[in-house]
């Protein structure tokens, strides 16, 4: 018995009906996939199913990257009387790696390499000081703003073949062998680049209130080069700029 809702063709006298003549369908040409542009890709997401990886530097353009030992962490002590979690270095100190970041988290690196910053995705519920109309925030100190505005960055798009994801939340990817650079794009205005990506560049007197806030909130965040941040004061309050 055919399934409910289906029927077999037949004639009124119970004999099987003659098969209907097949209609000849015109063959349609197969659509060809569009080729990717030859120039630099700003928002490339995947290459043959593997995440596109970037490396940002404020030096000259590179043709390849070789593994280098990860530096030891030197966390800045917390201001007196201010409870704060220890900010130790990564567990990969001393390992020779090529470090890259995926496109989703590239904005976290569109400032000078040594610039201390706190980066986060604004929470939907009870955002407090972490709230923003933008989809991502990069907070820096006032003292670093002139250098951010003057720095020229090179965004290297890397061959992803030998990379593996080290931290999906932070967007960290690593390779243990030399990696070829596919394209290099120059960024001569960090603030404009962040704005084009829909990222808020927040300038504040102290990063420490934001360190406390993102750790307490527990969402997606990155605390980068915090050893270079100012000591701050216990009564610091975040400001937007």
ChimeraX attribute file (.defattr): number of C-alpha atoms within 10 A of each C-alpha:
attribute: neighborCount
match mode: 1-to-1
recipient: residues
	/A:1	6
	/A:2	7
	/A:3	6
	/A:4	6
	/A:5	5
	/A:6	8
	/A:7	9
	/A:8	8
	/A:9	11
	/A:10	12
	/A:11	9
	/A:12	7
	/A:13	7
	/A:14	7
	/A:15	9
	/A:16	11
	/A:17	12
	/A:18	9
	/A:19	8
	/A:20	7
	/A:21	6
	/A:22	6
	/A:23	6
	/A:24	6
	/A:25	6
	/A:26	6
	/A:27	6
	/A:28	6
	/A:29	6
	/A:30	6
	/A:31	6
	/A:32	6
	/A:33	6
	/A:34	6
	/A:35	6
	/A:36	9
	/A:37	7
	/A:38	7
	/A:39	9
	/A:40	16
	/A:41	14
	/A:42	11
	/A:43	12
	/A:44	15
	/A:45	14
	/A:46	13
	/A:47	12
	/A:48	8
	/A:49	8
	/A:50	13
	/A:51	21
	/A:52	24
	/A:53	27
	/A:54	26
	/A:55	21
	/A:56	24
	/A:57	18
	/A:58	17
	/A:59	12
	/A:60	10
	/A:61	17
	/A:62	16
	/A:63	13
	/A:64	13
	/A:65	18
	/A:66	14
	/A:67	16
	/A:68	15
	/A:69	12
	/A:70	17
	/A:71	13
	/A:72	13
	/A:73	15
	/A:74	13
	/A:75	15
	/A:76	16
	/A:77	12
	/A:78	17
	/A:79	14
	/A:80	10
	/A:81	8
	/A:82	12
	/A:83	10
	/A:84	14
	/A:85	11
	/A:86	10
	/A:87	16
	/A:88	12
	/A:89	14
	/A:90	11
	/A:91	10
	/A:92	12
	/A:93	13
	/A:94	12
	/A:95	13
	/A:96	17
	/A:97	21
	/A:98	21
	/A:99	21
	/A:100	25
	/A:101	27
	/A:102	23
	/A:103	19
	/A:104	15
	/A:105	19
	/A:106	21
	/A:107	23
	/A:108	25
	/A:109	22
	/A:110	24
	/A:111	30
	/A:112	20
	/A:113	16
	/A:114	14
	/A:115	21
	/A:116	20
	/A:117	28
	/A:118	23
	/A:119	28
	/A:120	23
	/A:121	19
	/A:122	23
	/A:123	18
	/A:124	9
	/A:125	7
	/A:126	10
	/A:127	12
	/A:128	11
	/A:129	15
	/A:130	19
	/A:131	17
	/A:132	18
	/A:133	10
	/A:134	14
	/A:135	14
	/A:136	25
	/A:137	25
	/A:138	23
	/A:139	25
	/A:140	23
	/A:141	18
	/A:142	14
	/A:143	15
	/A:144	18
	/A:145	15
	/A:146	9
	/A:147	12
	/A:148	20
	/A:149	15
	/A:150	12
	/A:151	17
	/A:152	20
	/A:153	25
	/A:154	21
	/A:155	23
	/A:156	25
	/A:157	25
	/A:158	23
	/A:159	19
	/A:160	24
	/A:161	15
	/A:162	14
	/A:163	23
	/A:164	15
	/A:165	16
	/A:166	15
	/A:167	11
	/A:168	11
	/A:169	13
	/A:170	20
	/A:171	18
	/A:172	19
	/A:173	24
	/A:174	20
	/A:175	21
	/A:176	16
	/A:177	15
	/A:178	14
	/A:179	19
	/A:180	17
	/A:181	19
	/A:182	15
	/A:183	19
	/A:184	21
	/A:185	16
	/A:186	16
	/A:187	18
	/A:188	15
	/A:189	16
	/A:190	21
	/A:191	18
	/A:192	14
	/A:193	15
	/A:194	21
	/A:195	13
	/A:196	10
	/A:197	16
	/A:198	15
	/A:199	22
	/A:200	22
	/A:201	22
	/A:202	19
	/A:203	20
	/A:204	22
	/A:205	18
	/A:206	22
	/A:207	25
	/A:208	25
	/A:209	19
	/A:210	21
	/A:211	20
	/A:212	14
	/A:213	14
	/A:214	22
	/A:215	15
	/A:216	9
	/A:217	15
	/A:218	9
	/A:219	13
	/A:220	15
	/A:221	21
	/A:222	20
	/A:223	21
	/A:224	17
	/A:225	17
	/A:226	20
	/A:227	19
	/A:228	14
	/A:229	21
	/A:230	16
	/A:231	15
	/A:232	16
	/A:233	16
	/A:234	14
	/A:235	8
	/A:236	13
	/A:237	15
	/A:238	17
	/A:239	12
	/A:240	12
	/A:241	9
